[in-house]
Amino acid sequence: MKPFPVMGTTIPPERYRQLDLSAESTGDFINDPYYSMGEWIRKVDENGKYCAYGGYMEKRGIYTADHYVKNPSNVRNLHIGVDVWLPAGTPVFAPLDSRVHSYAYNDKPLDYGGTIILEHREGTLRFFSLYGHLSKDSIKGLKIGQFIARGTEFCQLGGKEENGGWYPHLHLQLIKNIGRFTGDYPGVVAEQNENIISNSPDPTFLVLPQNSPPGNL
């Protein structure tokens, strides 16, 4: 089944513009990630004319906080999801028929904030999609196993005060095998963590459905 665009159909494909937040492009956002990231987003989206997205397998200099740097020889700076940068309150839609696998409010600084994981089944294929940096209200009333039909609005982007302290955006990630994780899954890892990297294929086709699904899903 062709996926429904996770940000809905009111944004045409030509309005999406890819954003580069790699360390080579931006350097280190040491002073204040929120405002520094906002400056980069505004450069790309031209005050809302475009929808900035990107970041899959991007090595970013922004991850300099203790939350990410616990072992200098094993620095977590590789982003393995796709980010979509839109205002707080923007609705998010289920790309495929889904069931709620789990959800949580991850409230640590620079964490996901509101987080929902959906389970998908396509024939014999079973996989998961994670939605992070959501509003706190997004997880209210959800039930494990709840069915959510393709194209249904099921959450909204959160503001800085509830999304982990980030400039408003969606973190979207595919997960082939969820293991024992519930309401959370690593979205930024060290380059050495090959198992988690290979377990998270490129989810861009859920943002821009004209893109082909990854061959390793």
C-alpha positions as CSV (number, residue, x, y, z in Angstrom):
1,M,0.0,0.0,0.0
2,K,1.3,3.5,-0.9
3,P,1.9,5.4,2.4
4,F,0.0,8.5,3.3
5,P,2.4,11.5,3.8
6,V,3.0,11.7,7.6
7,M,2.6,15.5,7.4
8,G,-0.6,15.3,5.4
9,T,-1.5,16.3,1.9
10,T,-1.7,20.1,2.3
11,I,2.0,20.4,1.7
12,P,2.8,19.6,-1.9
13,P,6.1,17.7,-2.7
14,E,7.6,20.7,-4.3
15,R,7.5,22.6,-1.0
16,Y,9.8,20.2,0.8
17,R,13.4,21.3,0.9
18,Q,16.2,19.2,2.3
19,L,18.2,20.6,5.1
20,D,21.8,19.8,6.0
21,L,22.6,19.8,9.7
22,S,25.8,17.8,9.4
23,A,28.8,18.8,11.4
24,E,30.6,19.7,8.1
25,S,27.8,22.2,7.3
26,T,27.1,23.7,10.8
27,G,30.0,23.1,13.1
28,D,29.1,22.6,16.7
29,F,25.9,24.1,18.2
30,I,27.6,24.6,21.6
31,N,25.8,27.7,23.0
32,D,22.1,27.0,22.5
33,P,20.9,24.2,20.2
34,Y,17.3,25.6,20.2
35,Y,18.2,29.1,18.8
36,S,21.1,27.8,16.6
37,M,18.9,25.2,15.0
38,G,16.2,27.8,14.5
39,E,18.5,30.0,12.5
40,W,19.4,27.1,10.2
41,I,15.7,26.1,9.7
42,R,14.7,29.7,8.9
43,K,17.4,30.0,6.3
44,V,16.0,26.9,4.5
45,D,12.3,27.4,4.9
46,E,12.3,31.1,4.1
47,N,9.8,32.0,6.8
48,G,7.4,29.1,6.1
49,K,7.6,29.1,2.3
50,Y,9.1,25.6,2.4
51,C,9.1,22.6,4.7
52,A,12.6,21.6,5.8
53,Y,13.4,17.9,6.2
54,G,16.3,15.5,6.3
55,G,19.0,14.1,8.5
56,Y,19.0,10.4,8.0
57,M,22.5,9.0,8.7
58,E,23.7,12.5,9.2
59,K,26.7,13.0,11.6
60,R,25.8,16.2,13.5
61,G,27.9,18.5,15.7
62,I,24.8,19.5,17.6
63,Y,25.0,16.5,20.0
64,T,27.5,18.0,22.5
65,A,25.5,17.7,25.7
66,D,26.2,15.2,28.4
67,H,23.0,13.4,27.3
68,Y,24.9,12.3,24.2
69,V,28.6,12.4,25.2
70,K,29.1,9.9,28.0
71,N,32.1,8.1,26.5
72,P,34.5,10.3,24.5
73,S,35.6,7.2,22.5
74,N,32.0,6.3,21.6
75,V,30.3,9.6,20.9
76,R,26.6,9.4,19.9
77,N,26.4,11.8,16.9
78,L,24.9,9.8,14.1
79,H,21.2,10.6,13.5
80,I,19.3,7.6,12.2
81,G,15.9,9.1,11.7
82,V,14.4,11.8,9.5
83,D,13.5,15.2,10.9
84,V,10.6,17.4,9.5
85,W,10.7,21.0,10.7
86,L,7.2,22.5,11.1
87,P,5.5,24.7,13.8
88,A,4.3,23.3,17.1
89,G,0.8,22.0,16.8
90,T,1.2,20.7,13.3
91,P,-0.7,17.5,12.9
92,V,0.9,14.1,12.1
93,F,-0.9,11.4,10.2
94,A,-0.5,7.6,10.2
95,P,1.3,6.6,7.0
96,L,-0.2,3.1,7.0
97,D,-2.8,1.1,8.9
98,S,-1.3,0.8,12.3
99,R,-1.7,-0.3,15.9
100,V,-0.3,1.5,18.8
101,H,2.7,-0.4,20.0
102,S,3.7,1.9,22.9
103,Y,4.0,5.5,23.9
104,A,5.7,7.6,26.6
105,Y,6.6,11.1,27.7
106,N,10.4,11.2,27.7
107,D,11.0,14.3,29.7
108,K,14.7,14.5,30.1
109,P,16.5,17.6,28.5
110,L,17.2,16.9,24.8
111,D,15.1,13.8,24.8
112,Y,12.0,13.0,22.7
113,G,9.3,14.6,24.8
114,G,6.0,13.0,23.6
115,T,6.8,9.8,21.8
116,I,4.6,7.2,20.0
117,I,5.6,4.0,18.4
118,L,3.2,2.4,15.8
119,E,3.3,-1.2,14.6
120,H,2.7,-2.0,10.9
121,R,2.0,-5.3,9.1
122,E,2.2,-5.6,5.3
123,G,1.6,-9.2,4.4
124,T,4.3,-11.2,6.3
125,L,6.3,-8.0,7.0
126,R,6.2,-6.5,10.5
127,F,7.9,-3.2,11.3
128,F,7.5,-0.1,13.5
129,S,7.6,3.6,13.1
130,L,8.6,6.1,15.9
131,Y,7.3,9.7,16.2
132,G,9.2,11.9,18.6
133,H,9.1,15.5,19.9
134,L,5.3,15.5,20.1
135,S,3.0,17.5,22.3
136,K,2.2,16.1,25.8
137,D,-1.4,15.9,24.8
138,S,-0.6,13.6,21.9
139,I,-0.3,10.6,24.2
140,K,-3.4,11.2,26.2
141,G,-6.2,8.7,25.6
142,L,-4.0,6.3,23.6
143,K,-4.3,2.5,24.3
144,I,-1.8,-0.2,23.5
145,G,-3.1,-2.2,20.5
146,Q,-5.4,0.7,19.4
147,F,-6.0,0.6,15.6
148,I,-5.2,3.8,13.7
149,A,-6.2,3.8,10.0
150,R,-3.9,5.0,7.3
151,G,-4.3,8.8,6.8
152,T,-5.7,9.4,10.3
153,E,-4.3,12.3,12.4
154,F,-3.0,10.8,15.6
155,C,-0.6,13.4,17.2
156,Q,0.8,16.9,16.9
157,L,4.2,18.4,17.1
158,G,5.2,19.8,20.5
159,G,6.7,23.1,21.5
160,K,10.1,23.6,23.2
161,E,8.6,23.3,26.7
162,E,7.3,19.8,26.0
163,N,9.4,18.3,23.2
164,G,12.8,17.9,25.0
165,G,13.8,21.5,24.5
166,W,14.2,21.4,20.7
167,Y,13.1,23.7,17.9
168,P,9.7,22.2,16.8
169,H,10.0,19.3,14.5
170,L,9.1,15.6,14.1
171,H,11.7,12.9,14.5
172,L,10.5,10.0,12.4
173,Q,12.3,6.6,12.5
174,L,11.7,3.2,11.1
175,I,12.5,0.2,13.3
176,K,12.6,-3.4,11.9
177,N,12.8,-5.2,15.2
178,I,11.7,-3.3,18.3
179,G,13.0,-5.9,20.8
180,R,12.1,-5.0,24.4
181,F,11.9,-1.2,23.8
182,T,8.6,0.5,24.7
183,G,7.9,4.2,24.2
184,D,11.5,4.9,23.3
185,Y,14.3,3.8,20.9
186,P,17.7,5.3,20.2
187,G,17.5,8.0,17.5
188,V,21.1,9.1,17.8
189,V,23.9,6.5,18.1
190,A,27.6,6.1,17.9
191,E,28.9,5.0,14.4
192,Q,30.2,1.8,16.0
193,N,26.6,0.7,16.9
194,E,26.0,-1.2,13.7
195,N,23.2,-3.3,15.0
196,I,20.9,-0.4,15.8
197,I,21.9,1.4,12.6
198,S,21.0,-1.5,10.4
199,N,17.8,-1.9,12.3
200,S,16.6,1.6,11.3
201,P,16.2,1.9,7.5
202,D,15.6,5.3,5.8
203,P,12.1,6.5,6.5
204,T,12.0,9.3,4.0
205,F,9.5,7.5,1.8
206,L,6.9,8.1,4.7
207,V,7.5,11.9,4.4
208,L,7.7,12.0,0.6
209,P,5.8,8.9,-0.7
210,Q,7.1,9.4,-4.2
211,N,10.4,8.1,-2.9
212,S,10.8,4.3,-3.0
213,P,10.9,2.3,0.2
214,P,14.3,1.2,1.3
215,G,15.4,-2.2,0.0
216,N,16.4,-3.4,3.5
217,L,13.0,-2.9,5.2
